[in-house]
Amino acid sequence: MLTIKTFPFNLLQENTYVVSDETRDCVIIDCGAYYDDERKAITDYISSQGLKPCRLLATHGHWDHNLGIDTIYQTYGLQVEAAKEDEFIITDIPRNFQSIIGAPLRREYPPVGRFFAPNEVIRFGNHSLQVLKTPGHSPGSVVFYCAEEHTAFTGDTLFRMSVGRTDFEGGSYEDLMNSLANVLAKLPDETTILPGHGPQSTIGYEKKYNPYMA
């Protein structure tokens, strides 16, 4: 059974997830820890639970989802894994941060460790996450889907009653609508979605009430 710890981090209250199971192996998804106390909170949690971080994953390359990847690298030696299509975003976090916030970000970020292979499956402990391509919010957006637990980490592709913006560089409203209709809407209705911002929901609820999935 998965244990999922959610941390709302940074200026945009981005959801960072630490996902573990009975083996104590864990993956970190979208580490957006910005402030020092946020960075300490995630490492303290991992230490207190006796977890063994084995993968650092990004649903997409935007800065608010990756502000803390330097801390994970420095503490556990893990480099972020992301889609190749978002390489141009995730490799320039300070510039993208300043373009939105208007203040400099004086941090050194490690290079991307690897890019996802086609139809990749992330394995950790006794569980696995399918990497589902869901372009739209960004060209390299993905969803991590755990079929055995009926759980999907949707990043900024799908929120409760909403979807991610498509007006950033590389975004596409048409691609996002295709991702919703041809990928996410085909997941089982009981699938819990854990988005990049805001509360969780289910695929069934979103198909019924989310206007973008009508």
Buried (B, 14 or more C-beta within 10 A) or exposed (E): EBEBBBBEBBEBEBBBBBBBBEEEBBBBBBBBBBEEEBBEBBBEBBEEBEBBBBBBBBBBBBBBBBBBBBBBBEBBEBBBBBBEBBBBBBBBBBEBBEEEEEEEBEBEBBEBBEBBEEEBEBEBBEBBBBBBBBBBBBBBBBBBBBBEBBBBBBBBBBBBBBBBBBEBEBBBBEBBBBBBEEBBBEBEEEBBBBBBBBEBBBBEBBBEEBEBBE
